[in-house]
Amino acid sequence: MSRKQIKIFNGERNERYDYLVTKEQPLSYTAESFQKVIINLDYANIDGKIKVIQFTSTLASEGKSTFVSNLAYLLGQKGKKVVLIDLDLRKPKMHRVFNVANKDGLNDYLSGKIQYEQAIKHSESLDLDFIVTGEKTTAVVNVLESSKMKDLIAKLREDYDYILLDTPPVIAVSDALYVAKNADGVIFIVAQGVAKKSLVKEAIQTLKNNNVHIIGTVLTQVNLKSGEYGYGYDYSYKYEE
């Protein structure tokens, strides 16, 4: 098991989901930190068996959507064909990242209202494919467990190098566990000061109890008020072997 610590994000959390620091400030220290994330991911995926990656956390507001959208953008810039899917069907956010209406998305496709090609949208500014949640549904678990959902992921595996899944927190609802059945592994996001250590341990243990492959953990929102590198956040990636 290896461990690296890299400072990431600036001192204040940016609530604008459409602001990707890796695009807007490509030469910044934060963007460089994300570049190192890509290197770490390549190392974890040295055999190329990881294509579908799920992102989850203990609780909400741990920087999960911000992290996965920046990572998706950088992977695309490095020539990887990437699709980002919003699987937080209860509290979707990805449509905000791409500044589009939350319609003609996953739920619409799975219910047979639109075709595969219509569900996948493309951002010209980010040069990235994505799928929003679309029409609201109360049958969240049924959607996530459906055979059509499994078939969609299988088809996306054929068309993309990486399928990144933004999913709900583990403690709040059980959705993340259902999604994990279709993923090759999970990157677990932990924000300092958001969830108690006992809850974080409970969330990780819940994933392990359900035989979920945890690729690594990400530590965000650790405010560094002083030190050699000045302000910033601490980013830690821990490989699980």
Contacts in CASP RR format, 6 or more apart in sequence:
PFRMAT RR
TARGET T0000
AUTHOR 0000-0000-0000
METHOD contacts of the structure
MODEL  1
MSRKQIKIFNGERNERYDYLVTKEQPLSYTAESFQKVIINLDYANIDGKI
KVIQFTSTLASEGKSTFVSNLAYLLGQKGKKVVLIDLDLRKPKMHRVFNV
ANKDGLNDYLSGKIQYEQAIKHSESLDLDFIVTGEKTTAVVNVLESSKMK
DLIAKLREDYDYILLDTPPVIAVSDALYVAKNADGVIFIVAQGVAKKSLV
KEAIQTLKNNNVHIIGTVLTQVNLKSGEYGYGYDYSYKYEE
1 238 0 8 1.000
1 239 0 8 1.000
1 240 0 8 1.000
1 241 0 8 1.000
2 239 0 8 1.000
3 236 0 8 1.000
3 237 0 8 1.000
3 238 0 8 1.000
3 239 0 8 1.000
4 36 0 8 1.000
4 40 0 8 1.000
4 236 0 8 1.000
4 237 0 8 1.000
5 219 0 8 1.000
5 234 0 8 1.000
5 235 0 8 1.000
5 236 0 8 1.000
6 33 0 8 1.000
6 36 0 8 1.000
6 37 0 8 1.000
6 234 0 8 1.000
6 235 0 8 1.000
6 236 0 8 1.000
6 237 0 8 1.000
7 29 0 8 1.000
7 30 0 8 1.000
7 33 0 8 1.000
7 224 0 8 1.000
7 229 0 8 1.000
7 232 0 8 1.000
7 233 0 8 1.000
7 234 0 8 1.000
7 235 0 8 1.000
8 30 0 8 1.000
8 33 0 8 1.000
8 34 0 8 1.000
8 37 0 8 1.000
8 220 0 8 1.000
8 232 0 8 1.000
8 233 0 8 1.000
8 234 0 8 1.000
8 235 0 8 1.000
9 21 0 8 1.000
9 30 0 8 1.000
9 66 0 8 1.000
9 220 0 8 1.000
9 221 0 8 1.000
9 232 0 8 1.000
9 233 0 8 1.000
9 235 0 8 1.000
10 21 0 8 1.000
10 30 0 8 1.000
10 231 0 8 1.000
10 232 0 8 1.000
10 233 0 8 1.000
11 223 0 8 1.000
11 231 0 8 1.000
11 232 0 8 1.000
11 233 0 8 1.000
13 63 0 8 1.000
13 221 0 8 1.000
14 21 0 8 1.000
14 66 0 8 1.000
17 65 0 8 1.000
17 66 0 8 1.000
17 69 0 8 1.000
17 93 0 8 1.000
17 94 0 8 1.000
17 96 0 8 1.000
17 97 0 8 1.000
18 96 0 8 1.000
18 97 0 8 1.000
18 98 0 8 1.000
18 99 0 8 1.000
20 69 0 8 1.000
20 70 0 8 1.000
20 73 0 8 1.000
20 97 0 8 1.000
20 126 0 8 1.000
21 28 0 8 1.000
21 30 0 8 1.000
21 31 0 8 1.000
21 34 0 8 1.000
21 70 0 8 1.000
22 30 0 8 1.000
22 31 0 8 1.000
22 34 0 8 1.000
22 70 0 8 1.000
22 73 0 8 1.000
22 74 0 8 1.000
22 77 0 8 1.000
23 73 0 8 1.000
23 126 0 8 1.000
25 31 0 8 1.000
29 229 0 8 1.000
30 232 0 8 1.000
33 235 0 8 1.000
34 70 0 8 1.000
34 71 0 8 1.000
34 74 0 8 1.000
35 74 0 8 1.000
37 71 0 8 1.000
37 74 0 8 1.000
37 235 0 8 1.000
37 237 0 8 1.000
38 71 0 8 1.000
38 74 0 8 1.000
38 75 0 8 1.000
38 78 0 8 1.000
40 237 0 8 1.000
40 239 0 8 1.000
41 71 0 8 1.000
43 239 0 8 1.000
44 50 0 8 1.000
44 215 0 8 1.000
44 216 0 8 1.000
44 239 0 8 1.000
49 184 0 8 1.000
50 184 0 8 1.000
50 185 0 8 1.000
50 215 0 8 1.000
51 157 0 8 1.000
51 160 0 8 1.000
51 161 0 8 1.000
51 162 0 8 1.000
51 163 0 8 1.000
51 184 0 8 1.000
52 153 0 8 1.000
52 156 0 8 1.000
52 157 0 8 1.000
52 162 0 8 1.000
52 163 0 8 1.000
52 165 0 8 1.000
52 182 0 8 1.000
52 183 0 8 1.000
52 184 0 8 1.000
52 185 0 8 1.000
53 162 0 8 1.000
53 163 0 8 1.000
53 164 0 8 1.000
53 165 0 8 1.000
53 183 0 8 1.000
53 184 0 8 1.000
53 185 0 8 1.000
53 186 0 8 1.000
53 187 0 8 1.000
53 215 0 8 1.000
54 87 0 8 1.000
54 165 0 8 1.000
54 167 0 8 1.000
54 176 0 8 1.000
54 179 0 8 1.000
54 180 0 8 1.000
54 183 0 8 1.000
54 185 0 8 1.000
54 186 0 8 1.000
54 187 0 8 1.000
55 64 0 8 1.000
55 67 0 8 1.000
55 68 0 8 1.000
55 164 0 8 1.000
55 165 0 8 1.000
55 166 0 8 1.000
55 167 0 8 1.000
55 186 0 8 1.000
55 187 0 8 1.000
55 189 0 8 1.000
56 64 0 8 1.000
56 167 0 8 1.000
56 168 0 8 1.000
56 169 0 8 1.000
56 170 0 8 1.000
56 176 0 8 1.000
56 179 0 8 1.000
56 186 0 8 1.000
56 188 0 8 1.000
56 189 0 8 1.000
56 207 0 8 1.000
57 63 0 8 1.000
57 64 0 8 1.000
57 169 0 8 1.000
57 170 0 8 1.000
57 188 0 8 1.000
57 189 0 8 1.000
57 190 0 8 1.000
57 191 0 8 1.000
57 195 0 8 1.000
57 203 0 8 1.000
58 169 0 8 1.000
58 170 0 8 1.000
58 171 0 8 1.000
58 190 0 8 1.000
58 194 0 8 1.000
58 195 0 8 1.000
58 199 0 8 1.000
58 200 0 8 1.000
58 202 0 8 1.000
58 203 0 8 1.000
59 169 0 8 1.000
59 171 0 8 1.000
59 172 0 8 1.000
59 194 0 8 1.000
59 195 0 8 1.000
59 199 0 8 1.000
60 91 0 8 1.000
60 168 0 8 1.000
60 169 0 8 1.000
60 172 0 8 1.000
61 191 0 8 1.000
61 194 0 8 1.000
62 169 0 8 1.000
62 189 0 8 1.000
62 190 0 8 1.000
62 191 0 8 1.000
62 194 0 8 1.000
62 195 0 8 1.000
62 220 0 8 1.000
62 221 0 8 1.000
63 189 0 8 1.000
63 191 0 8 1.000
63 220 0 8 1.000
63 221 0 8 1.000
64 166 0 8 1.000
64 169 0 8 1.000
64 189 0 8 1.000
65 88 0 8 1.000
65 93 0 8 1.000
65 94 0 8 1.000
65 97 0 8 1.000
65 166 0 8 1.000
67 189 0 8 1.000
67 218 0 8 1.000
67 220 0 8 1.000
68 84 0 8 1.000
68 164 0 8 1.000
68 166 0 8 1.000
69 84 0 8 1.000
69 94 0 8 1.000
69 97 0 8 1.000
69 166 0 8 1.000
71 164 0 8 1.000
72 82 0 8 1.000
72 84 0 8 1.000
72 128 0 8 1.000
72 130 0 8 1.000
72 162 0 8 1.000
72 164 0 8 1.000
73 126 0 8 1.000
73 128 0 8 1.000
75 82 0 8 1.000
75 161 0 8 1.000
75 162 0 8 1.000
76 82 0 8 1.000
76 127 0 8 1.000
76 128 0 8 1.000
77 127 0 8 1.000
80 161 0 8 1.000
80 162 0 8 1.000
81 129 0 8 1.000
81 159 0 8 1.000
81 160 0 8 1.000
81 161 0 8 1.000
81 162 0 8 1.000
82 128 0 8 1.000
82 129 0 8 1.000
82 160 0 8 1.000
82 161 0 8 1.000
82 162 0 8 1.000
82 163 0 8 1.000
82 164 0 8 1.000
83 120 0 8 1.000
83 128 0 8 1.000
83 129 0 8 1.000
83 130 0 8 1.000
83 131 0 8 1.000
83 156 0 8 1.000
83 159 0 8 1.000
83 160 0 8 1.000
83 162 0 8 1.000
83 163 0 8 1.000
83 164 0 8 1.000
84 94 0 8 1.000
84 128 0 8 1.000
84 129 0 8 1.000
84 130 0 8 1.000
84 131 0 8 1.000
84 164 0 8 1.000
84 166 0 8 1.000
85 94 0 8 1.000
85 106 0 8 1.000
85 130 0 8 1.000
85 131 0 8 1.000
85 163 0 8 1.000
85 164 0 8 1.000
85 165 0 8 1.000
85 166 0 8 1.000
86 92 0 8 1.000
86 93 0 8 1.000
86 94 0 8 1.000
86 95 0 8 1.000
86 106 0 8 1.000
86 130 0 8 1.000
86 131 0 8 1.000
86 132 0 8 1.000
86 133 0 8 1.000
86 166 0 8 1.000
87 106 0 8 1.000
87 133 0 8 1.000
87 144 0 8 1.000
87 165 0 8 1.000
87 166 0 8 1.000
87 167 0 8 1.000
87 168 0 8 1.000
87 175 0 8 1.000
87 179 0 8 1.000
88 133 0 8 1.000
88 166 0 8 1.000
88 167 0 8 1.000
88 168 0 8 1.000
88 175 0 8 1.000
89 106 0 8 1.000
89 107 0 8 1.000
89 133 0 8 1.000
89 137 0 8 1.000
89 140 0 8 1.000
89 143 0 8 1.000
89 144 0 8 1.000
89 175 0 8 1.000
90 140 0 8 1.000
90 168 0 8 1.000
90 173 0 8 1.000
90 175 0 8 1.000
91 168 0 8 1.000
92 102 0 8 1.000
92 132 0 8 1.000
92 133 0 8 1.000
92 134 0 8 1.000
93 166 0 8 1.000
94 130 0 8 1.000
94 131 0 8 1.000
94 132 0 8 1.000
94 133 0 8 1.000
94 166 0 8 1.000
95 101 0 8 1.000
95 102 0 8 1.000
95 132 0 8 1.000
95 133 0 8 1.000
95 134 0 8 1.000
97 130 0 8 1.000
98 121 0 8 1.000
98 123 0 8 1.000
98 126 0 8 1.000
98 130 0 8 1.000
98 132 0 8 1.000
100 121 0 8 1.000
100 132 0 8 1.000
102 132 0 8 1.000
102 133 0 8 1.000
102 134 0 8 1.000
103 132 0 8 1.000
103 134 0 8 1.000
103 135 0 8 1.000
104 114 0 8 1.000
104 118 0 8 1.000
104 119 0 8 1.000
104 121 0 8 1.000
104 132 0 8 1.000
104 134 0 8 1.000
105 114 0 8 1.000
105 119 0 8 1.000
105 131 0 8 1.000
105 132 0 8 1.000
105 133 0 8 1.000
105 134 0 8 1.000
105 135 0 8 1.000
106 119 0 8 1.000
106 131 0 8 1.000
106 132 0 8 1.000
106 133 0 8 1.000
106 134 0 8 1.000
106 143 0 8 1.000
106 152 0 8 1.000
107 133 0 8 1.000
107 134 0 8 1.000
107 135 0 8 1.000
107 136 0 8 1.000
107 137 0 8 1.000
107 143 0 8 1.000
108 114 0 8 1.000
108 119 0 8 1.000
108 134 0 8 1.000
108 135 0 8 1.000
109 115 0 8 1.000
109 116 0 8 1.000
109 118 0 8 1.000
109 119 0 8 1.000
109 131 0 8 1.000
109 152 0 8 1.000
110 143 0 8 1.000
110 146 0 8 1.000
110 148 0 8 1.000
110 149 0 8 1.000
110 152 0 8 1.000
111 135 0 8 1.000
113 135 0 8 1.000
116 152 0 8 1.000
116 155 0 8 1.000
119 131 0 8 1.000
120 129 0 8 1.000
120 130 0 8 1.000
120 131 0 8 1.000
121 129 0 8 1.000
121 130 0 8 1.000
121 131 0 8 1.000
121 132 0 8 1.000
122 128 0 8 1.000
122 129 0 8 1.000
122 130 0 8 1.000
123 129 0 8 1.000
123 130 0 8 1.000
129 160 0 8 1.000
137 143 0 8 1.000
140 173 0 8 1.000
140 175 0 8 1.000
141 174 0 8 1.000
141 175 0 8 1.000
141 178 0 8 1.000
143 149 0 8 1.000
144 175 0 8 1.000
144 178 0 8 1.000
144 179 0 8 1.000
145 178 0 8 1.000
145 181 0 8 1.000
149 182 0 8 1.000
150 182 0 8 1.000
153 163 0 8 1.000
153 182 0 8 1.000
156 163 0 8 1.000
157 163 0 8 1.000
165 179 0 8 1.000
165 183 0 8 1.000
167 175 0 8 1.000
167 176 0 8 1.000
167 179 0 8 1.000
168 175 0 8 1.000
168 176 0 8 1.000
169 176 0 8 1.000
169 203 0 8 1.000
170 176 0 8 1.000
170 177 0 8 1.000
170 203 0 8 1.000
170 206 0 8 1.000
170 207 0 8 1.000
171 195 0 8 1.000
171 199 0 8 1.000
171 202 0 8 1.000
171 203 0 8 1.000
171 206 0 8 1.000
176 186 0 8 1.000
176 207 0 8 1.000
177 206 0 8 1.000
177 207 0 8 1.000
177 210 0 8 1.000
177 212 0 8 1.000
180 186 0 8 1.000
180 207 0 8 1.000
180 210 0 8 1.000
180 212 0 8 1.000
184 213 0 8 1.000
185 212 0 8 1.000
185 213 0 8 1.000
185 214 0 8 1.000
185 215 0 8 1.000
186 207 0 8 1.000
186 212 0 8 1.000
186 213 0 8 1.000
186 214 0 8 1.000
186 215 0 8 1.000
186 216 0 8 1.000
187 214 0 8 1.000
187 215 0 8 1.000
187 216 0 8 1.000
187 217 0 8 1.000
187 218 0 8 1.000
188 203 0 8 1.000
188 204 0 8 1.000
188 207 0 8 1.000
188 214 0 8 1.000
188 216 0 8 1.000
188 217 0 8 1.000
188 218 0 8 1.000
189 217 0 8 1.000
189 218 0 8 1.000
189 220 0 8 1.000
190 200 0 8 1.000
190 217 0 8 1.000
190 218 0 8 1.000
190 219 0 8 1.000
190 220 0 8 1.000
191 219 0 8 1.000
191 220 0 8 1.000
191 221 0 8 1.000
192 219 0 8 1.000
192 220 0 8 1.000
192 221 0 8 1.000
192 222 0 8 1.000
192 223 0 8 1.000
192 234 0 8 1.000
193 221 0 8 1.000
194 221 0 8 1.000
195 203 0 8 1.000
204 214 0 8 1.000
204 217 0 8 1.000
207 214 0 8 1.000
208 214 0 8 1.000
213 240 0 8 1.000
214 240 0 8 1.000
215 239 0 8 1.000
215 240 0 8 1.000
216 237 0 8 1.000
216 238 0 8 1.000
216 239 0 8 1.000
216 240 0 8 1.000
217 236 0 8 1.000
217 237 0 8 1.000
217 238 0 8 1.000
217 240 0 8 1.000
218 235 0 8 1.000
218 236 0 8 1.000
218 237 0 8 1.000
219 234 0 8 1.000
219 235 0 8 1.000
219 236 0 8 1.000
220 233 0 8 1.000
220 234 0 8 1.000
220 235 0 8 1.000
221 233 0 8 1.000
222 233 0 8 1.000
222 234 0 8 1.000
223 231 0 8 1.000
223 232 0 8 1.000
223 233 0 8 1.000
224 230 0 8 1.000
224 231 0 8 1.000
224 232 0 8 1.000
224 233 0 8 1.000
224 234 0 8 1.000
225 231 0 8 1.000
END
